[in-house]
Amino acid sequence: MEKTPLTENTEKTSGWRGSREVWLAAAREAFIEAGLDAVKIQPLASRLNLSRTSFYWFFKDRAALLDALLASWEDSNTGSLVAATEAYAETVTEAVLNVIGVFLEGGPFEPRLDLAVRGWAHRAQAVADRVHGADDTRLAAIRGVFERFGYERNEADVRARTVYLTQIGYISMQVSEDLETRMIRIPGYVKTYTGHTPPQRELERFHARHGYTPPGDARLD
């Protein structure tokens, strides 16, 4: 069987057993690609070209792996969003750009993983409870951005929900946008979310962070 890059890296760094991180990465890939039923020990062992028994060096059982998968989702998605809300920003528009940037392709938030976990939540109440908790944490973090810049609590809550539910709509509908289309729309989103148009200097910094160059000499102010 031809080795995948993942397997080769495993054998170079951790020997024949693999590593906890490699088993978890394989579980994430299988989960995103084919759903919860694909996250089983023997199929993962075959994917990694490792023995089934090596799994037990890192996880007690499949339930422990699934719990680690949820923890990984919380770290990558909820954790990255909360970190973005706490990032330095001079203005509310810059703060909202920080939040939006998390969701762009290649960013730390993984939309397909979020969608898969939400599907899992329909099958397990314990997972649904963790999803609801994550949503509450994310909303509270975004609400905190608006409160930090002087918005009254009720208004901050509505604006936070507008930001977050719009993004969850993107994920749930599996919207496909190229980077240019998304970037063209972002100033309008920011104005809708905050009531203010982001200044050109903030957009230029935002574009630079995400490797985007507007076509021609078009200005977005």
C-alpha positions as CSV (number, residue, x, y, z in Angstrom):
1,M,0.0,0.0,0.0
2,E,1.4,3.4,-1.0
3,K,2.2,5.5,2.0
4,T,0.5,8.9,2.4
5,P,2.5,11.9,3.5
6,L,0.8,11.7,6.8
7,T,1.9,8.1,7.3
8,E,5.5,8.9,6.3
9,N,5.7,11.8,8.7
10,T,4.3,9.6,11.4
11,E,6.9,6.9,10.9
12,K,9.7,9.4,10.8
13,T,8.7,11.2,14.0
14,S,7.0,8.7,16.2
15,G,7.8,5.2,15.0
16,W,5.4,2.5,14.0
17,R,2.7,3.5,16.5
18,G,2.0,6.9,15.0
19,S,1.2,9.7,17.5
20,R,-1.9,11.0,19.2
21,E,-1.9,14.0,16.9
22,V,-1.7,11.9,13.7
23,W,-4.6,9.6,14.8
24,L,-6.6,12.7,15.7
25,A,-5.9,14.3,12.4
26,A,-7.0,11.2,10.5
27,A,-10.2,11.1,12.6
28,R,-10.9,14.8,11.7
29,E,-10.3,14.1,8.0
30,A,-12.6,11.0,8.0
31,F,-15.2,12.9,10.0
32,I,-15.3,15.8,7.6
33,E,-15.2,13.7,4.5
34,A,-17.7,10.9,5.4
35,G,-19.3,11.6,8.7
36,L,-19.2,10.1,12.2
37,D,-19.6,6.5,11.1
38,A,-16.3,6.8,9.3
39,V,-14.5,7.5,12.6
40,K,-13.7,4.0,13.6
41,I,-10.5,2.4,14.7
42,Q,-9.8,-0.2,12.0
43,P,-10.6,2.1,9.0
44,L,-8.4,4.8,10.5
45,A,-5.6,2.3,11.1
46,S,-5.9,1.2,7.4
47,R,-5.8,4.9,6.3
48,L,-2.6,5.4,8.3
49,N,-1.1,2.1,7.4
50,L,-0.7,1.4,11.1
51,S,-1.8,-1.5,13.3
52,R,-5.1,-1.3,15.1
53,T,-3.4,-2.0,18.4
54,S,-1.2,1.1,18.1
55,F,-4.4,3.2,18.5
56,Y,-4.6,2.1,22.1
57,W,-1.2,3.7,23.0
58,F,-3.0,7.1,22.6
59,F,-6.7,6.6,23.3
60,K,-8.6,4.4,25.7
61,D,-11.3,3.6,23.1
62,R,-13.3,5.2,20.3
63,A,-15.3,7.3,22.8
64,A,-12.1,8.9,24.0
65,L,-11.2,9.7,20.3
66,L,-14.6,11.2,19.7
67,D,-14.2,13.4,22.8
68,A,-10.8,14.5,21.6
69,L,-12.4,15.3,18.2
70,L,-14.9,17.6,19.9
71,A,-12.2,19.2,22.0
72,S,-10.1,19.8,18.8
73,W,-13.2,21.5,17.2
74,E,-13.6,23.7,20.2
75,D,-10.0,24.8,20.1
76,S,-9.8,25.4,16.4
77,N,-13.2,27.1,15.8
78,T,-14.4,28.6,19.1
79,G,-10.9,29.3,20.3
80,S,-9.8,31.1,17.2
81,L,-13.0,33.2,17.1
82,V,-12.6,34.3,20.7
83,A,-9.0,35.1,20.1
84,A,-10.0,37.3,17.1
85,T,-12.5,39.3,19.3
86,E,-9.7,40.0,21.7
87,A,-7.1,41.1,19.1
88,Y,-6.0,44.7,19.1
89,A,-8.2,47.1,17.2
90,E,-8.3,50.9,17.1
91,T,-11.9,51.1,16.0
92,V,-15.0,48.9,15.9
93,T,-14.7,48.5,12.2
94,E,-11.2,47.1,12.6
95,A,-12.3,44.8,15.4
96,V,-15.1,43.4,13.1
97,L,-12.6,42.9,10.3
98,N,-10.5,40.9,12.7
99,V,-13.5,38.7,13.3
100,I,-14.4,38.3,9.7
101,G,-10.8,37.4,8.9
102,V,-11.1,34.2,11.0
103,F,-13.7,32.8,8.6
104,L,-11.8,33.4,5.3
105,E,-10.5,30.4,3.5
106,G,-7.2,29.2,4.9
107,G,-8.0,30.8,8.3
108,P,-8.1,29.0,11.7
109,F,-11.8,28.5,11.7
110,E,-12.8,25.3,9.8
111,P,-16.3,25.6,8.3
112,R,-16.6,22.0,7.1
113,L,-15.7,20.8,10.6
114,D,-18.3,23.1,12.1
115,L,-20.9,21.8,9.7
116,A,-20.0,18.2,10.5
117,V,-20.2,18.8,14.3
118,R,-23.6,20.4,13.9
119,G,-24.8,17.4,12.0
120,W,-23.5,15.2,14.7
121,A,-25.4,17.2,17.3
122,H,-28.7,16.0,15.7
123,R,-27.8,12.5,16.7
124,A,-26.5,13.1,20.3
125,Q,-27.8,15.4,22.9
126,A,-24.4,15.6,24.7
127,V,-22.9,17.0,21.4
128,A,-25.9,19.3,20.9
129,D,-25.2,20.7,24.4
130,R,-21.6,21.4,23.5
131,V,-22.6,23.1,20.3
132,H,-25.1,25.3,22.1
133,G,-22.4,26.1,24.6
134,A,-20.0,27.0,21.8
135,D,-22.5,29.2,20.2
136,D,-23.1,31.0,23.5
137,T,-19.4,31.5,24.0
138,R,-18.9,32.8,20.4
139,L,-21.9,35.2,20.7
140,A,-20.7,36.5,24.0
141,A,-17.2,37.2,22.6
142,I,-18.6,39.1,19.6
143,R,-21.0,41.0,21.8
144,G,-18.1,42.0,23.9
145,V,-16.5,43.6,20.9
146,F,-19.4,46.0,20.4
147,E,-19.7,46.7,24.2
148,R,-16.0,47.6,24.3
149,F,-16.6,50.2,21.6
150,G,-19.5,51.8,23.5
151,Y,-22.6,50.1,22.1
152,E,-25.4,49.6,24.6
153,R,-25.9,45.9,25.7
154,N,-29.1,45.2,23.8
155,E,-27.8,46.8,20.6
156,A,-24.5,45.0,21.0
157,D,-26.3,41.7,21.3
158,V,-28.3,42.3,18.1
159,R,-25.3,43.3,16.2
160,A,-23.3,40.3,17.5
161,R,-26.1,38.0,16.4
162,T,-26.2,39.7,13.0
163,V,-22.4,39.0,12.6
164,Y,-22.5,35.4,13.8
165,L,-25.8,34.2,12.3
166,T,-24.7,35.5,8.9
167,Q,-21.5,33.5,9.1
168,I,-23.3,30.4,10.3
169,G,-25.7,30.9,7.4
170,Y,-22.7,30.9,5.1
171,I,-21.6,27.6,6.6
172,S,-25.0,25.9,6.7
173,M,-25.7,26.8,3.1
174,Q,-22.2,25.8,2.1
175,V,-21.8,29.1,0.2
176,S,-18.9,29.1,-2.2
177,E,-17.3,32.5,-2.8
178,D,-14.0,33.2,-4.4
179,L,-11.7,35.6,-2.4
180,E,-12.3,38.6,-4.7
181,T,-16.1,38.3,-4.4
182,R,-15.9,38.0,-0.6
183,M,-13.5,41.0,-0.3
184,I,-15.7,43.2,-2.4
185,R,-18.6,42.5,-0.1
186,I,-16.8,42.8,3.2
187,P,-16.9,46.6,3.5
188,G,-20.7,46.5,3.1
189,Y,-21.0,43.8,5.7
190,V,-18.9,45.8,8.1
191,K,-21.1,48.9,7.6
192,T,-24.2,46.7,8.2
193,Y,-22.7,45.2,11.3
194,T,-21.3,48.4,12.9
195,G,-23.1,51.3,11.3
196,H,-19.7,52.6,10.0
197,T,-17.8,52.2,6.7
198,P,-14.3,50.8,7.3
199,P,-11.7,53.4,6.3
200,Q,-9.4,52.6,3.4
201,R,-6.3,52.2,5.6
202,E,-8.0,49.4,7.6
203,L,-9.1,47.6,4.4
204,E,-5.6,47.8,3.1
205,R,-4.2,46.3,6.2
206,F,-6.9,43.6,6.1
207,H,-6.2,42.8,2.5
208,A,-2.4,42.6,3.1
209,R,-3.0,40.1,6.0
210,H,-5.0,37.9,3.8
211,G,-2.9,38.1,0.7
212,Y,-5.4,39.9,-1.4
213,T,-4.7,42.7,-3.9
214,P,-7.8,44.6,-5.3
215,P,-7.9,44.6,-9.1
216,G,-6.6,47.6,-10.8
217,D,-6.5,50.8,-8.8
218,A,-10.0,50.5,-7.5
219,R,-10.6,52.2,-4.2
220,L,-13.2,50.8,-1.8
221,D,-14.0,54.0,0.2
